[in-house]
């Protein structure tokens, strides 16, 4: 059974928490003690039914204010698939939280209030989905019960979203579903009240959408996390390189190049616990043995020799700034790319994005939640891929060396000149 991780994003009072609660409730994914607490709760809907939003309001401040502040993860499964929901904040002041929750998502659900239609926050959420290259998008037009399940209202919102957002951001796979999370229409079951809608309901689409792993990516990458040298009498000559295969696959006798040194050798053996498989595919944590003894350290990356990545010390990247202190180009930061850590400086700020209008701002100061394009100069060469082609090897984080706090998320776009 495969797994789909998806995020939900919406503006205040779009019904995001209720939608997640409905998914959990209608798929019998609520524990008995949670169900009892729901039934005892004083929070009820106008029609006397249980307020399902309680299931996702984890922080006290969220319950008090009726907003989502931090990323919350919920788990459920059906007979067809397992799911992880990343419930992300919609407020602009929590953009960094949404980026964190969306970083590994394979699908995004963007909620639109049927009464309000496409608003600025819808543009912002969609921009972040586009920036992070999330391959599948579901636009849920919620609260259809409050517009009398009007087909005309739904069609107008779909037309607006396509014209204002989907085309401009070049979103590839977008599905539009009219729902009422409060009443359960088109969430886990088809709606009789929207007979005019002929598409799949939300859960059906989540169960059937294609998911991708790194196996489909035709470039093979494995960062070395640990050099295994027991140095015991029994294993005197043992030398293995442990790590997780990020993408592609290694097979015995493949020609393998070590980067950034550039030395080439042949794959001699693959170890997976006590097994000796002939192939290591994306997602597998393995130990590789090479025919030649080469100087390899933690942070180096093993690749197939005919599939070289970009190797550069000057990198153009998109940056989401996550620190309360502004970016300081005079400081030296630490850049962590997989298991590789190197010092770096921001050599140039190309532009910032005005996310609500999709305009570029040529203002050099990066503050909390700002997103834009920069050029980084690293102390050591990095072997990376362009983010849109291979996410796993195309992203990194910036760390403040003084506090050891993560201050930025990076998506590599090209080697800079």
N, C-alpha and C positions, 0 to 999 in steps of 0.2 A: 504494500500500500504506500503510494507516494504522498508527499506532503506539499501543501501550498501555504506559503506565508504571504499574507496580504495586509495592507494598511487601510485604515478608514480616515478620511479627512473631511471636515465640514466646518461651517461657521457656527457661531453660537446659536443654539436653539434650532439647528437643522434636524435634530433627532438622531444624531450619531450614536449616542449611548443607548437610546431605545432600540435602534436597529441591531446593535450588537447583542443587547439583551434578548431581543426577539430571536435572533439566530441561535443563541444558547438555549433559550427556553423551548423553542419548537423542535430542537434536535435532541431534547432530553439530556442536555449537557450540564445541568445544574445539580449540584450535590444536594442531598436531602436537607442538611442543616442550612444551606443557602436558601432553599425553597421555603423552609419554615421561617427563616428571618424575613424573607420577602413578604410572606403572608401576614406576619406580625407587624410589619412596618406601617407607619402612619401615612406614608406617601402613597397616595392612590391617584389614578387618573380621574377625569371628570365623570366617566361612566362607571366608576367604582372598581375597575380592574386594577391589577397589580402594576405599579410603576416599574417597568423592566430596566429603566436607566440606573436603578440602584446597584445593579450588578457590576457596573463599570466605574462607579464613583468611588475610587479607592482612597484618595486623600481627603482629609477633613475639609481643606480649603475648596476642593472640587465640589463636595456636597453642599457647602455653604454658598458658593458663588454660582453653582450650576454650570461650571465650565470644566474643560479638560486641561490640566496643567502638565502632567508628566506622561511619558509613554507607558501604557499598561498593556501587558500581553495576556491574551485569553486563548485557551486551547479547547478544541472540540473535534469530533470526528463523526463521519457517517460511514456507511458500508463501503463507500467508494474512495474516500480520501481523508487524510488527517489535515487539520488546519491550525495555523497560528495567526491570531488577529493582533496586529499592532495598532492599538487605539491611540492615535496621535493628536496633539493639540491643534486647534485651528487658529488661535490668536497669533498675530504677527510677532509678539514678544517671545513666543515659544517656537520660533522657526527652527532653532537648533535641535529642539526635541523631535520635531517632525522629521528632520533630516536623519537623525539617529534611528528613529523607528522605521524609516523607509529604506535604509541603506541595503537591506537584504531582502526586500519584498519582491515578489514575483508578479503582484497585481495590486492595483490601487482602486479603492471605492471612493469616489468623490460624491458627497451628498449635496444636493441643491434643494432648497425649500421651494415647493411648487408655488407658494404665494409670492416669493421674492424673485425667483428666477436667477439668472447669472449675475453675480455681484463681484466686487473687487477681490474678495477673499477666494472666490472660485478660481479666478485667474492665478492668484498666488499659489494655491494648492496645486493647480495643474502645471504651473511652471516648475515647481519642485519635483513633481512626478517626471516631467520631461528632462530636467537636469540630471536626475538620478537614473535615467534610462529604464524606468519600470515598463516592461513590455506590454502589459495589458491594463486597460482602464475600464471600469464600470462607472458610468454616471447614473447614480440613483436619484431620480426625482422623487423626493419624499413628501409626505403630508398630502398625498393625492386626495385623501378623505376630506381635506379642508377646502378643496376646489371642486367638490362634487365629482371627482374622478374624471375630470374633463380631458378629453383627447386633444382638444385644441390647445389647452394650456401646456400639455406635455409636448406637443409638436412644436410649439413656439420656443420652448426652452431648448429643445434639441437643436433647432435651427440656429438659435443664438449661440449655443455652445460650439457648434461646428464652425460658425463664421468667425467668432471672436477669439476662440481658443484652439480648437483641434487643428485647424488649418495652419494658423500662425506658428504653433509649437510643433507641428509635424508629428502629432500623435498618431501612431500606426493603428492599433487595435482598440477601438472605443465601442463599447456596448451601452445602450441607453435603456434603462428599466424604470417604469413607473411603479412606485411602491407606497405603501402606508405601513411604516414600522409599528405604529400604534395598534392598528387593526390586524396586521399580519398579511396584508395583501401583497402578493408577488414576492414575499421574502423567502419562505420555505415552501409555500404552496401557491398554485395559480390563483388568480383573483377572478371571481365571477362578476365582480363589479366593474372590472375593466376588460370586458369581453372584446373590446376593439384592439387590445394589445395581443399580438400573435407570437411574440418572442418567448424566450425562456425566463423563468423566474430566477431570483438571485442565487439561491442555493444550487439550483440545477446548473447554472452557468459556472459557479465556483467548482462544482464537482467535475465538470467536463472540460474546462479550459486547459490548454496544453501547458505543462510546466517544463522548464528547461533546467538542466544541470550543466556543469562545466564539460561534461562528456561531449556535448554537441559542438563546443568550440574547437576549431581545428588547429589550435596552438597548444602545445604541451608545456606546462610550467609546474615546478615544484621547488619552493623555497626551502633551504636547509634550516631546520629548526635545531638540530642537534647532531653533532658528530659522535658516533657511538664507538668508543675505544675502551673495552673492559680492561685490557692489559692484565689479564690473569694468565696463569700457566695453561689453563684449558683453552682460552681464547686469545692466545698471544698475538696472532696476526689479524685478528678481527678488526675490520674498519668498515662501518656502515654510515649512511647518511639518512637520517630520519626526518620526515616531514609529511605534510599533507599535499596530495596532488590537487592543484587549484583548477586545472583545466586540461582537456585532452587526455592522452593515455600514453604510458610507457610500456614497451614490450621488450622481452629479452633480446639482446644483441642489437638494440637500437643504438644509433650513434648519438651520444649525449655531449652537449657543450656546457661547461661551467662558466657562469658569468658573475662578476664582470671580467674575470681573468681571461676568458676566451679559450681555455684549454679544452680539447676534445678527446673523448674516450668512448668506450663501449659499455653498455649496461650488461652486467654479468649475472646478477641475481636480484630477485625481489623477495622480501620477507614481509609477511603479514601474520603477526603472532607466530604460531608454530607451523604456518603454511608457507609454501613456495609457489605462489601463483606465477603464471607466465605473463600476466598483464596487470598493470596498476592504473585504474581509471580515476577520473575526477571524484573527489570526496573521500578517497581512501587514504588513511594514514599508514605509511609503509616505511620500510628501511631499504634503501637501494645500495647495491654493491657494484663498484666499477672495476673494470679490468686493470686499469692503471692507477698507481698511487699519485694523486694530485693534491696540491695544497688547497683544501676546501674548508671554509669556516662557516659558522652560523651567519645567516644573512645572505650568503651566496645563493644563486638560483640555478637549478638544473633544467635544461630545455632540450628539446630535440634539435639536432644540429641544423636541420633544414627548415626550422621555424624560429628564426632569431627574433627576439623582441627589440625594442629601441633601447640603446644604451647611451645615456647622456648625463651631464651634470647641470644642464640648463633646461628647465622644463616649464612649459606653459600649462597652467592648471586652473580649474575653477575652485574657488575657495568659499566655504561657509564658515564665517568667523563665530566662535562659540564662547569667547571670553568676555567678561565685563570690562576688561581693560582693552583699549583699542590696539590694533595691530601696530607694531613699532618696527619700521624697516631698518632701523639702526641696530636692532637686537639680533643675536644668533639664536635660532630655534633648533629643536631636534625634529627630524622628520623620520617617522617610522613607516616603512613600506614592507608589509608582511613581517618577516623576522629581522629585517635590515634596519638599523638605526644609524643615521648620519646627521651631522650638523648642516644647517642651511641658513640662507638669508633670503629675504624677499627683495629681489633686485629691481622689480618694477611692478606697479599696480596699473594694469591696462584700463580697467573700468570696473564700476559697480553696477548692479542691476537694480532699477526701480521695479520691484517685483510686481506691484499692482498694475503698472502700466506697460511693463516690458520695455522700458526705455533704458539706455545706457547712460550712466552718470560718470563723468570724468573727474571724480573727487577721490583723492588719494587716501583718505582716512577710512579705515575699516572699523566699524563698531559691532557690538553684539548683534548677531542675527543677520549681518550684511552678507551678501553673496556677490561675487564678481570674478573677474579673470586676472590672474597674476602671473609673474615669471619668477621661478625659484632657482637659486644657484646652490647646488649641494657640494659638500666637501668631497664626497666619494661618488663615483659613477653609479647610476641606478639603471637596472635592467627592468623596463616596464612596458606595458602595452597601453594603447589608447583606451580610455575608460569605456567608450561606447562599443568597442570591439571585444574587450575582455575585462569585465568589471573586477574580477578577483585579483588581477595583477595591474589594475589601473587606478587604484585608490590608495590613499595614505592618510595619516593624521599628523598634525603639527603639535608639538609639545613644548611648553615653556620650560626651559632647562632650570630655571630658578625655583619654580614651584612644582614641577613635574605634572602639571595639569594639562589635559588636552585642550588646546585653544582653537583648533581648526580642523575641518574635514576637507580633504583634497580629492579632486577627480582629474587625473592627468589627461590632457587633450593633445599635446604634441611636444616634440623636442623644439625648444626655442632656438632662434638663430642669434 
